[in-house]
Amino acid sequence: MDSLRICNWDRMAMIWFYLHCVTAIVIVIADARGTLEPTINKWEKKLGIPVPEEVDVEAIIREQ
């Protein structure tokens, strides 16, 4: 019985390991494509977390 429990623990550990690896790869690819920040901002708005609006400093300088 003990060897069965160890085997199941090893399986769960590997599932968590690969889940974290896949998540990290998805985050890196989304960041490289430039889609990570907009996606996170939309997700935060859906959750009701206040997201500061982006200010275009160059446009403000041009207006003055």
C-alpha positions in Angstrom: 0.0 0.0 0.0 2.8 2.5 0.8 4.4 2.1 -2.6 1.0 2.9 -4.2 0.8 6.1 -2.2 4.3 7.1 -3.2 3.4 6.4 -6.9 0.3 8.6 -6.7 2.3 11.4 -5.0 4.9 11.3 -7.7 2.2 11.5 -10.4 0.7 14.5 -8.8 4.1 16.1 -8.4 4.8 15.7 -12.1 1.4 17.0 -13.0 2.0 20.2 -11.0 5.5 20.5 -12.4 4.3 20.3 -16.0 1.4 22.6 -15.3 3.8 25.3 -14.0 6.1 24.8 -17.0 3.2 25.1 -19.5 1.9 28.2 -17.7 5.3 29.8 -17.7 5.8 29.2 -21.4 2.3 30.6 -22.2 3.2 33.8 -20.2 6.5 34.2 -21.9 5.0 33.8 -25.4 2.1 36.2 -24.6 4.6 38.8 -23.3 6.8 38.5 -26.4 3.8 39.0 -28.6 2.6 42.0 -26.6 -0.7 40.5 -25.6 0.0 39.8 -22.0 -0.6 43.3 -20.5 -3.9 44.0 -22.3 -5.2 40.6 -21.3 -4.3 41.1 -17.7 -5.9 44.6 -17.7 -9.2 43.2 -19.1 -9.1 40.4 -16.5 -8.5 42.9 -13.6 -11.4 45.0 -14.9 -13.7 42.0 -14.9 -12.7 41.2 -11.3 -13.4 44.8 -10.3 -9.8 45.7 -9.5 -9.2 49.4 -10.3 -6.8 49.6 -13.2 -5.2 53.0 -13.9 -5.7 54.3 -17.4 -2.6 54.7 -19.5 -1.5 58.2 -20.1 0.1 59.1 -23.3 2.8 61.6 -22.2 3.9 62.4 -25.7 0.4 63.5 -26.7 0.1 65.7 -23.6 3.4 67.4 -24.5 2.3 67.9 -28.1 -0.9 69.6 -26.9 1.0 72.1 -24.9 
